[in-house]
Structure formats: C-alpha cells, structure tokens
Amino acid sequence: MTRVRLNGQSDSWKSTPRWDLAFLRGRVRNDRQKTMEMFPGISMDPDIRFGKPCITGTRIDVATLVGAVAAGETVETVADEYALTVEQVRSALGYAAHVAAHLPPAVRQAS
C-alpha cells in the first residue's frame, strides 16, 4: 500500500484505498446475494423497483405486465412492447396466479 501525504504531513499513515479485483468481485457477489428468485423467472431485489417482483434480469415488474394483459393486450403484444419473451410474460401471469391463490380473502367470513 502506498502512503499519502495529507497537508504536507509526512507522518500520515492513511493509505490509498484498495480497489483491487478481489474486492470488487466480492462486492458484486454480495449485491447478487440480495436478489431472490421467488418463482421461476421472477425475482425480487430491494434495490430494484423498491423490491417489487420483477422479471429476472430486468426492471420490468410483474404488476405492469399483468395490468397490460388485464387491459386487453395479448401476451404476444405485451412481450413485443417490453422486449420480453412470451415465456417471461407467462411466468409473470403464473406468479400473479400463484400469489392470488395463496393470499387469504380480503373479507371476513360470515359467522
């Protein structure tokens, strides 16, 4: 490590920051560890789209794709508009169906 002079002080022990490749590789690895695949082709990362479920490797969230299909667009049209594959759009729809099937009802049951 190289010693740096701060304000002409020769006895400064501060050294230059180490930006070697091993450090950068570890940093990238740690960032990747935050991403979790929640469903095949769907991942969540707190630093991407505020942690919303997105198509893996993109910043396109599931709600956007499901909303487009719900508005009447075909799966093929949505895939073309967002530069995705049809399988990726279907994966988003599958994830939405999975979540809807496993959430408790929003209303109370009659007693």
Helices and strands as residue ranges (DSSP letters): H 21-33, E 36-39, E 42-44, G 49-51, E 54-55, H 62-70, H 75-81, H 86-102
